[in-house]
Amino acid sequence: MKARVLLMLAVITLLFGCNIKFSKDKWAFKDGTEYPYRPVMLRDLTKNYNIRGMKYTDLVKLIGLPESKGTDKRKNEFYYNIKTNYGWDNDIIGGVTLVIVLSKDSVVDDFKIHRYKR
């Protein structure tokens, strides 16, 4: 199943370039621990949808609940996993996360695309 999804994603990427239009269903699709469509839809989501200024409830209707949220000083941040990179021993070695920053009125104040390596 995973190989079939990855092959389909590779074909889509070749046909449409590295980016495809955002789709709520594809954004939510999870294959095991990965969201195979999120990396190729992220640009369309962040460029063509008015995320800044959106109410948190509207954001959740659009892209679903976040995988995690910040604590302490970052309690106004919410995190959506975009891509996780694994090493040869299945340890996480890096990835990409969409970070949503909310104002005190639960409105999206900003967003960041966080790339990390371990």
N, C-alpha and C positions, 0 to 999 in steps of 0.2 A: 504494500500500500504506500509506504513512504517513498519508495523508488518511483512509483507511478506519479505521485504528486510532484516530486522533484523534477521528473522528466517533463511533466506538463508545465511547470513553472519555467523551466529552461526554454521550452518552445515558445511560451508567451513572451518571455524576455527577448528572445531573438526576433520575434515578429513585431513587437511593439516597442523595442528599445528597453532601456533599463527601468522604465517607469510605466505603470498602468494606472488607469483611473481608479479612484477610491470606490470601494464597494463595501457596504456595511457587512454583508455576509462573508465576503472574502477576508475582510479584516478580522472577523471573529473566528474564522476557520483555524483549528489547531490540529496539527499532525504530531501526536506524541507530546513532546515538550516545545515544539517549534510552531511559529506562525509563519508559514512559508510566503504569504502574500504581503505581509506588512512592509518588508524592506522595499518592495517595488511600488508600493502605494503611498509611502510616506511623503514623498515630494508633492504629489497631487493633493493629499490631505492638507499639508501645511501651506501650500501656495494658493489653493482654490477654495478653501473653506475658511470662513472668518472665525478662526478659533479664538483669537484674542477678542475679548469682549463678550464671549459666549457664556451663558449661565452654565454652571456645573451640571445641572439636570439635563440641559440640552446636549452638552458634550457627551454625557453618558448615553443618551438616546442615539447619538451618532456613532460613537466608537466603543460603547460598553463600559463596564466597570474597570478601573485600573487593577493591575496585578498587585500593586502595593502602594503604600503611601509613606510619606516622611514622618519623622518623629522629632520631638523637641523643637529646635530652631527651624526645622524644615517641615513642620506639620501642615503647612499649606501647599506642599508638593505632592503630586500623584504621578505614578510611574507606569508606563506601558512598555512591555518588552517588545522590541522590534526584531532583534536578532541576537542569538547567543552563539559564540564561537567556542568549540570544544577542542581540547588537545587530543593527542593519540590515546590517552588513558581516560578519556571522558571527563576530565576536569575542565571547568570553565576557564578559558584563557582570555576572554574579552567579549565585547558585544556592543549593542546599540540600544539605547532606551529613550523613549519620548517622555520628557519631564514636563508636566503641566503645573504651572504656578497659579494658585488662586488668590484673589483678594479676600478681604475679610467679609465681603458680601457674596462670596461663592461665585465670583465671576472670574473667568480666565484672564489673568493679568499678563501672563507671558507663557511661552513654551520654549524648551531647549531640546536639542538633539544631543544626547550625551553618548559619546563613544569612549569606551574604556578598555584597558588591557590590564591583565594581572601578571 
